[in-house]
């Protein structure tokens, strides 16, 4: 069995200690509570402070939790709320489209799948929650790249790999696709990531009208497309789903 990393265990214990009881604690209090030497405790606190997880009051010298933990917690809550708000609507989209539905958010220069509804048939399928998709070639990724400034910056810096002979990799061509995505309100991927597979996605916005994710369907080209283009009824269904989730998040009408 792999051994735990002691310094990380101590840092986690320190954060839990600061999260409960008194609002601020001094070095001596923290060290004695955790059974650590002052030098060891100070070294961990200094590292946590540099990373923004802990802050030190200039007057008293006491420590408290830092703003970075709040940011991480808010991100978790945002994703949790997004998924909770989307559950009913993504189920409806899977039924109406007959295809797999994916909910994705930006994560580490890619799209993290946070919810996946199986295609409503008897075929064998694999749950893909936690899987990553590329930003530049998938419907979900293009939507995030078009509407989220952070995603746009990251996709420009990333290695835009050619997965098939239809993958758009050149910057000028890719930017043109993002312009079209913004004008249409959705993005398509027809065999740009996987041979024989197409996807379509639309953006989800929150109460601040900020993009917080994307929802889309993925399926065989022969089912989703007609004459090389995604069928209009699929586009309408995906956009309706995205609007419904956005309204539930407080975005109002789009």
VOBA-1610 file (N, C-alpha, C; in pm, whole numbers, padded with zeros to 5 digits, always signed):
BEGIN
Unk+00085-00120+00000Unk+00000+00000+00000Unk+00089+00125+00000Unk+00052+00223-00087Unk+00130+00347-00095Unk+00119+00425+00035Unk+00231+00484+00078Unk+00232+00562+00201Unk+00185+00704+00174Unk+00113+00762+00270Unk+00070+00900+00259Unk+00190+00994+00274Unk+00181+01111+00216Unk+00287+01211+00226Unk+00263+01292+00353Unk+00355+01281+00447Unk+00335+01338+00580Unk+00315+01490+00578Unk+00391+01560+00494Unk+00379+01705+00490Unk+00241+01748+00441Unk+00183+01673+00348Unk+00049+01706+00299Unk-00056+01676+00407Unk-00036+01567+00479Unk-00128+01535+00589Unk-00127+01646+00694Unk-00007+01696+00725Unk+00005+01802+00825Unk-00058+01932+00774Unk-00039+01962+00646Unk-00098+02083+00589Unk-00251+02073+00592Unk-00304+01955+00558Unk-00450+01936+00561Unk-00504+01951+00703Unk-00433+01894+00800Unk-00475+01906+00940Unk-00472+02052+00985Unk-00374+02126+00937Unk-00362+02267+00972Unk-00480+02348+00917Unk-00519+02318+00793Unk-00632+02388+00732Unk-00762+02355+00805Unk-00777+02229+00845Unk-00898+02191+00921Unk-00901+02262+01056Unk-00785+02273+01119Unk-00777+02341+01248Unk-00818+02488+01235Unk-00768+02554+01129Unk-00800+02693+01108Unk-00946+02713+01067Unk-01006+02608+01013Unk-01146+02618+00969Unk-01244+02608+01085Unk-01199+02557+01198Unk-01289+02541+01312Unk-01239+02618+01433Unk-01326+02634+01530Unk-01286+02702+01654Unk-01265+02850+01632Unk-01157+02904+01687Unk-01129+03047+01678Unk-01099+03087+01534Unk-01130+03212+01503Unk-01109+03262+01368Unk-00961+03268+01333Unk-00877+03313+01426Unk-00733+03324+01402Unk-00657+03250+01511Unk-00547+03189+01472Unk-00463+03115+01567Unk-00318+03156+01550Unk-00245+03159+01661Unk-00104+03190+01657Unk-00021+03066+01626Unk+00106+03086+01595Unk+00196+02976+01563Unk+00204+02875+01676Unk+00217+02922+01798Unk+00228+02832+01914Unk+00103+02748+01930Unk-00015+02810+01912Unk-00141+02737+01924Unk-00151+02626+01819Unk-00113+02661+01697Unk-00121+02564+01587Unk-00024+02449+01611Unk+00099+02482+01648Unk+00201+02378+01669Unk+00162+02284+01782Unk+00116+02339+01894Unk+00081+02254+02008Unk-00044+02171+01979Unk-00140+02227+01909Unk-00263+02153+01878Unk-00236+02034+01788Unk-00139+02046+01700Unk-00108+01939+01605Unk+00012+01855+01647Unk+00074+01889+01759Unk+00189+01813+01807Unk+00311+01830+01720Unk+00331+01952+01668Unk+00443+01978+01579Unk+00542+02074+01644Unk+00667+02063+01601Unk+00766+02161+01643Unk+00732+02294+01577Unk+00765+02404+01644Unk+00731+02536+01590Unk+00794+02558+01452Unk+00917+02512+01435Unk+00985+02530+01307Unk+00914+02458+01194Unk+00867+02335+01224Unk+00794+02257+01124Unk+00662+02324+01088Unk+00588+02366+01193Unk+00460+02432+01171Unk+00477+02561+01092Unk+00581+02636+01125Unk+00604+02763+01056Unk+00636+02742+00909Unk+00713+02637+00879Unk+00747+02608+00739Unk+00623+02574+00657Unk+00532+02494+00715Unk+00409+02458+00644Unk+00320+02580+00626Unk+00309+02661+00732Unk+00227+02782+00724Unk+00281+02879+00619Unk+00412+02891+00613Unk+00472+02981+00515Unk+00440+02937+00372Unk+00446+02805+00348Unk+00413+02752+00216Unk+00266+02774+00181Unk+00179+02745+00278Unk+00035+02767+00257Unk+00005+02914+00233Unk+00078+03001+00301Unk+00058+03144+00283Unk+00102+03188+00144Unk+00213+03136+00096Unk+00260+03170-00037Unk+00162+03126-00146Unk+00090+03017-00121Unk-00007+02965-00218Unk-00145+03029-00202Unk-00161+03114-00101Unk-00288+03183-00081Unk-00390+03108+00001Unk-00351+02992+00056Unk-00444+02912+00136Unk-00454+02960+00280Unk-00354+03036+00323Unk-00350+03089+00459Unk-00307+03235+00453Unk-00364+03316+00541Unk-00326+03457+00551Unk-00281+03486+00694Unk-00188+03580+00711Unk-00138+03618+00843Unk-00173+03763+00873Unk-00236+03784+00986Unk-00271+03919+01027Unk-00144+03995+01064Unk-00124+04111+01004Unk+00000+04187+01024Unk+00015+04237+01167Unk-00095+04268+01231Unk-00090+04324+01367Unk-00063+04218+01472Unk-00142+04112+01470Unk-00131+04009+01574Unk-00037+03897+01539Unk-00009+03878+01408Unk+00074+03767+01364Unk+00001+03635+01360Unk-00129+03636+01389Unk-00208+03513+01387Unk-00247+03475+01244Unk-00280+03348+01228Unk-00311+03295+01095Unk-00460+03265+01082Unk-00508+03275+00956Unk-00646+03239+00924Unk-00649+03184+00782Unk-00763+03125+00744Unk-00777+03071+00609Unk-00768+03183+00506Unk-00709+03151+00388Unk-00690+03250+00284Unk-00796+03249+00175Unk-00790+03350+00090Unk-00891+03369-00015Unk-00888+03260-00121Unk-00772+03198-00141Unk-00763+03094-00244Unk-00855+02977-00213Unk-00871+02944-00085Unk-00963+02837-00047Unk-01106+02874-00082Unk-01140+03000-00064Unk-01274+03046-00099Unk-01297+03033-00249Unk-01195+03069-00327Unk-01208+03059-00472Unk-01229+02915-00516Unk-01150+02824-00458Unk-01164+02682-00492Unk-01300+02629-00450Unk-01345+02670-00332Unk-01475+02626-00284Unk-01588+02677-00370Unk-01576+02802-00415Unk-01677+02861-00502Unk-01683+02788-00635Unk-01566+02751-00689Unk-01562+02676-00814Unk-01634+02543-00798Unk-01608+02475-00687Unk-01674+02348-00662Unk-01825+02366-00654Unk-01868+02470-00580Unk-02011+02494-00565Unk-02075+02530-00698Unk-02005+02608-00782Unk-02058+02645-00913Unk-02082+02522-00999Unk-01984+02431-01003Unk-01998+02309-01082Unk-02109+02222-01026Unk-02116+02213-00892Unk-02220+02133-00828Unk-02358+02188-00862Unk-02373+02320-00855Unk-02503+02380-00888Unk-02535+02362-01035Unk-02437+02379-01122Unk-02458+02360-01266Unk-02511+02220-01294Unk-02448+02120-01237Unk-02491+01982-01259Unk-02631+01960-01202Unk-02657+02012-01083Unk-02787+01993-01020Unk-02898+02056-01103Unk-02873+02177-01154Unk-02972+02247-01235Unk-02995+02179-01370Unk-02894+02108-01418Unk-02902+02050-01553Unk-02961+01910-01557Unk-02978+01845-01442Unk-03018+01704-01440Unk-03144+01676-01520Unk-03251+01749-01491Unk-03379+01724-01558Unk-03370+01757-01706Unk-03310+01871-01737Unk-03305+01915-01876Unk-03218+01825-01963Unk-03108+01774-01909Unk-03023+01683-01988Unk-03092+01548-02010Unk-03168+01503-01912Unk-03247+01381-01931Unk-03348+01400-02044Unk-03414+01516-02044Unk-03512+01546-02150Unk-03444+01552-02286Unk-03323+01611-02291Unk-03251+01622-02417Unk-03211+01485-02471Unk-03169+01395-02382Unk-03135+01259-02425Unk-03256+01189-02484Unk-03371+01206-02420Unk-03493+01141-02470Unk-03537+01199-02605Unk-03532+01332-02617Unk-03580+01395-02740Unk-03486+01374-02858Unk-03356+01370-02830Unk-03258+01354-02938Unk-03224+01209-02967Unk-03243+01122-02865Unk-03204+00983-02880Unk-03054+00961-02874Unk-02980+01062-02824Unk-02834+01054-02822Unk-02779+01077-02682Unk-02650+01050-02665Unk-02581+01076-02539Unk-02568+01226-02518Unk-02583+01267-02393Unk-02574+01409-02358Unk-02459+01430-02261Unk-02381+01536-02285Unk-02265+01566-02202Unk-02273+01710-02152Unk-02234+01727-02027Unk-02223+01860-01966Unk-02075+01880-01935Unk-02016+01988-01986Unk-01873+02007-01968Unk-01837+02145-01918Unk-01723+02154-01846Unk-01670+02282-01797Unk-01522+02290-01831Unk-01470+02411-01833Unk-01328+02430-01861Unk-01244+02376-01747Unk-01137+02302-01782Unk-01046+02249-01681Unk-00914+02214-01747Unk-00807+02281-01703Unk-00671+02248-01746Unk-00658+02234-01898Unk-00691+02339-01969Unk-00679+02346-02116Unk-00759+02238-02186Unk-00870+02198-02125Unk-00959+02101-02188Unk-01100+02114-02133Unk-01185+02020-02171Unk-01323+02017-02124Unk-01338+01898-02029Unk-01376+01926-01906Unk-01401+01822-01808Unk-01550+01784-01813Unk-01580+01657-01834Unk-01718+01611-01837Unk-01766+01593-01693Unk-01866+01673-01653Unk-01917+01668-01515Unk-02052+01597-01506Unk-02114+01571-01621Unk-02240+01496-01621Unk-02255+01429-01757Unk-02307+01307-01756Unk-02321+01229-01879Unk-02451+01149-01870Unk-02538+01169-01967Unk-02663+01092-01975Unk-02651+00995-02092Unk-02671+00868-02065Unk-02657+00766-02169Unk-02760+00784-02281Unk-02722+00740-02399Unk-02817+00732-02511Unk-02930+00637-02471Unk-03054+00678-02488Unk-03167+00597-02438Unk-03201+00476-02525Unk-03108+00384-02535Unk-03134+00257-02603Unk-03068+00146-02522Unk-03066+00029-02574Unk-03013-00085-02500Unk-02864-00112-02528Unk-02797-00021-02597Unk-02657-00045-02631Unk-02569-00032-02507Unk-02457-00100-02509Unk-02362-00093-02398Unk-02284+00037-02405Unk-02282+00111-02294Unk-02215+00241-02291Unk-02130+00253-02166Unk-02032+00340-02172Unk-01939+00362-02061Unk-01960+00503-02006Unk-01977+00514-01875Unk-01995+00644-01812Unk-01865+00724-01824Unk-01876+00847-01874Unk-01758+00928-01903Unk-01743+01050-01812Unk-01811+01050-01698Unk-01792+01159-01602Unk-01647+01159-01555Unk-01582+01275-01561Unk-01442+01285-01525Unk-01348+01277-01644Unk-01403+01240-01761Unk-01320+01233-01882Unk-01290+01374-01932Unk-01183+01386-02009Unk-01145+01514-02066Unk-01163+01511-02218Unk-01209+01622-02274Unk-01220+01639-02419Unk-01140+01761-02461Unk-01088+01762-02584Unk-01010+01877-02630Unk-01096+02001-02655Unk-01035+02117-02638Unk-01106+02243-02659Unk-01126+02275-02807Unk-01030+02239-02891Unk-01032+02290-03027Unk-01111+02209-03127Unk-01148+02086-03092Unk-01210+02001-03193Unk-01350+01952-03160Unk-01391+01961-03034Unk-01523+01911-02995Unk-01625+02025-02990Unk-01754+01989-02997Unk-01858+02090-02985Unk-01851+02162-02852Unk-01836+02086-02744Unk-01826+02147-02611Unk-01707+02241-02602Unk-01592+02196-02653Unk-01471+02276-02645Unk-01478+02405-02725Unk-01536+02396-02844Unk-01548+02516-02928Unk-01639+02619-02864Unk-01748+02572-02804Unk-01841+02664-02737Unk-01771+02736-02623Unk-01699+02662-02539Unk-01627+02724-02428Unk-01521+02820-02481Unk-01452+02783-02587Unk-01348+02869-02645Unk-01407+02997-02702Unk-01529+02989-02753Unk-01594+03104-02815Unk-01648+03202-02711Unk-01698+03150-02600Unk-01769+03235-02504Unk-01690+03267-02377Unk-01595+03184-02341Unk-01519+03204-02218Unk-01380+03259-02252Unk-01348+03381-02210Unk-01217+03440-02242Unk-01099+03357-02192Unk-01114+03293-02076Unk-01006+03210-02024Unk-00985+03088-02113Unk-01094+03025-02154Unk-01084+02909-02243Unk-01023+02951-02377Unk-01060+03069-02424Unk-01006+03118-02551Unk-00855+03135-02542Unk-00808+03192-02432Unk-00663+03209-02415Unk-00593+03074-02408Unk-00655+02980-02337Unk-00591+02850-02319Unk-00585+02770-02449Unk-00691+02778-02531Unk-00690+02702-02655Unk-00589+02758-02754Unk-00562+02888-02744Unk-00461+02948-02831Unk-00321+02902-02793Unk-00301+02878-02663Unk-00170+02836-02614Unk-00149+02685-02625Unk-00259+02611-02636Unk-00250+02465-02636Unk-00202+02411-02771Unk-00161+02288-02769Unk-00123+02217-02892Unk-00250+02167-02959Unk-00291+02234-03069Unk-00413+02196-03139Unk-00384+02079-03232Unk-00395+01961-03176Unk-00358+01838-03246Unk-00463+01798-03349Unk-00419+01745-03461Unk-00510+01695-03564Unk-00549+01552-03532Unk-00674+01530-03491Unk-00721+01395-03459Unk-00767+01321-03585Unk-00821+01396-03680Unk-00862+01340-03809Unk-00822+01441-03916Unk-00847+01407-04044Unk-00811+01501-04150Unk-00909+01619-04158Unk-01011+01620-04071Unk-01107+01730-04068Unk-01085+01824-03949Unk-00992+01792-03863Unk-00964+01877-03748Unk-00906+02010-03793Unk-00963+02119-03742Unk-00913+02252-03775Unk-00808+02292-03673Unk-00686+02312-03719Unk-00575+02341-03628Unk-00516+02480-03647Unk-00521+02531-03769Unk-00461+02662-03796Unk-00538+02772-03723Unk-00463+02865-03664Unk-00522+02967-03578Unk-00626+03052-03651Unk-00594+03099-03770Unk-00686+03187-03843Unk-00817+03114-03873Unk-00808+02990-03917Unk-00928+02912-03947Unk-01008+02883-03820Unk-00937+02856-03713Unk-01005+02825-03586Unk-01078+02948-03534Unk-01015+03065-03542Unk-01080+03188-03496Unk-01206+03216-03579Unk-01201+03182-03706Unk-01319+03201-03792Unk-01434+03112-03745Unk-01401+02991-03702Unk-01502+02900-03650Unk-01563+02954-03521Unk-01481+03014-03437Unk-01532+03072-03313Unk-01625+03189-03341Unk-01594+03268-03444Unk-01683+03378-03483Unk-01819+03323-03527Unk-01816+03215-03604Unk-01940+03153-03650Unk-02018+03097-03531Unk-01945+03039-03435Unk-02009+02984-03315Unk-02083+03092-03238Unk-02020+03206-03220Unk-02085+03316-03147Unk-02207+03367-03223Unk-02198+03372-03356Unk-02309+03421-03437Unk-02428+03325-03433Unk-02399+03195-03432Unk-02504+03094-03435Unk-02558+03059-03297Unk-02468+03068-03195Unk-02508+03028-03062Unk-02486+02880-03034Unk-02412+02814-03119Unk-02380+02672-03098Unk-02256+02637-03180Unk-02198+02521-03149Unk-02081+02472-03222Unk-02100+02326-03259Unk-02047+02289-03373Unk-02058+02150-03419Unk-01920+02089-03441Unk-01914+01961-03428Unk-01793+01882-03455Unk-01838+01762-03537Unk-01807+01764-03665Unk-01843+01651-03753Unk-01715+01579-03794Unk-01686+01472-03724Unk-01568+01388-03748Unk-01437+01466-03734Unk-01434+01567-03649Unk-01310+01640-03623Unk-01230+01579-03509Unk-01298+01503-03423Unk-01230+01441-03309Unk-01226+01289-03322Unk-01337+01230-03365Unk-01346+01085-03385Unk-01411+01055-03519Unk-01354+00964-03594Unk-01411+00922-03722Unk-01552+00866-03700Unk-01646+00910-03780Unk-01781+00858-03774Unk-01867+00915-03663Unk-01812+01012-03588Unk-01884+01067-03473Unk-01901+01218-03491Unk-02019+01267-03454Unk-02047+01410-03458Unk-02094+01456-03321Unk-02077+01585-03294Unk-02129+01642-03168Unk-02177+01784-03194Unk-02264+01829-03107Unk-02316+01964-03114Unk-02334+02015-02973Unk-02300+02141-02947Unk-02309+02195-02810Unk-02347+02342-02812Unk-02403+02386-02700Unk-02443+02526-02682Unk-02399+02572-02543Unk-02378+02703-02526Unk-02326+02755-02399Unk-02432+02768-02290Unk-02387+02755-02165Unk-02472+02778-02048Unk-02416+02898-01973Unk-02505+02992-01937Unk-02464+03113-01867Unk-02527+03118-01728Unk-02462+03190-01637Unk-02516+03203-01502Unk-02588+03336-01485Unk-02622+03370-01363Unk-02699+03491-01334Unk-02623+03619-01369Unk-02490+03607-01380Unk-02409+03723-01419Unk-02390+03730-01570Unk-02458+03639-01642Unk-02445+03626-01787Unk-02305+03582-01827Unk-02237+03515-01735Unk-02105+03462-01763Unk-02115+03316-01805Unk-02033+03271-01902Unk-02037+03130-01943Unk-01980+03040-01833Unk-02056+02941-01791Unk-02011+02852-01684Unk-01996+02708-01732Unk-02034+02680-01855Unk-02023+02544-01906Unk-02090+02533-02041Unk-02101+02412-02089Unk-02166+02386-02216Unk-02235+02251-02209Unk-02342+02237-02286Unk-02416+02111-02292Unk-02427+02071-02438Unk-02418+01941-02464Unk-02425+01897-02602Unk-02458+01750-02615Unk-02480+01710-02739Unk-02507+01570-02771Unk-02395+01516-02859Unk-02373+01388-02851Unk-02272+01321-02932Unk-02331+01190-02985Unk-02306+01163-03111Unk-02359+01039-03169Unk-02301+01012-03306Unk-02348+00906-03368Unk-02301+00868-03501Unk-02340+00974-03604Unk-02252+00999-03699Unk-02277+01100-03801Unk-02406+01072-03877Unk-02433+00946-03909Unk-02552+00915-03986Unk-02682+00945-03912Unk-02675+00950-03778Unk-02794+00983-03701Unk-02808+01134-03678Unk-02696+01200-03651Unk-02701+01341-03616Unk-02700+01435-03737Unk-02647+01389-03847Unk-02626+01478-03961Unk-02707+01437-04084Unk-02727+01537-04168Unk-02791+01518-04298Unk-02717+01606-04398Unk-02665+01545-04503Unk-02587+01617-04604Unk-02467+01689-04542Unk-02405+01625-04444Unk-02285+01680-04383Unk-02307+01786-04278Unk-02431+01822-04250Unk-02463+01923-04150Unk-02551+01863-04041Unk-02535+01911-03918Unk-02618+01862-03807Unk-02764+01898-03833Unk-02853+01805-03810Unk-02995+01825-03837Unk-03053+01941-03755Unk-03136+02024-03816Unk-03192+02142-03748Unk-03265+02110-03618Unk-03337+01997-03614Unk-03411+01963-03493Unk-03319+01931-03376Unk-03200+01878-03405Unk-03101+01852-03301Unk-03045+01984-03248Unk-03015+02074-03340Unk-02966+02206-03300Unk-03066+02275-03209Unk-03192+02273-03248Unk-03297+02338-03169Unk-03307+02276-03030Unk-03300+02143-03023Unk-03313+02074-02894Unk-03197+02108-02801Unk-03076+02112-02853Unk-02958+02144-02771Unk-02964+02289-02722Unk-02999+02378-02811Unk-03006+02520-02772Unk-03117+02543-02668Unk-03229+02474-02684Unk-03338+02486-02587Unk-03293+02436-02449Unk-03218+02327-02448Unk-03167+02272-02322Unk-03072+02372-02256Unk-02980+02428-02332Unk-02884+02524-02278Unk-02956+02647-02221Unk-03056+02695-02293Unk-03132+02811-02244Unk-03206+02777-02115Unk-03264+02657-02107Unk-03339+02617-01988Unk-03248+02610-01865Unk-03130+02551-01881Unk-03036+02543-01768Unk-02989+02683-01730Unk-02962+02767-01830Unk-02919+02905-01802Unk-03027+02980-01724Unk-03153+02963-01763Unk-03262+03030-01690Unk-03269+02981-01546Unk-03248+02851-01526Unk-03251+02797-01390Unk-03135+02848-01305Unk-03027+02889-01372Unk-02913+02947-01301Unk-02928+03097-01282Unk-03042+03152-01328Unk-03068+03294-01307Unk-03030+03385-01420Unk-02996+03327-01538Unk-02950+03410-01648Unk-03061+03484-01720Unk-03186+03446-01700Unk-03295+03510-01772Unk-03301+03459-01915Unk-03364+03535-02002Unk-03383+03491-02139Unk-03263+03530-02225Unk-03228+03439-02320Unk-03121+03468-02417Unk-03179+03469-02557
//
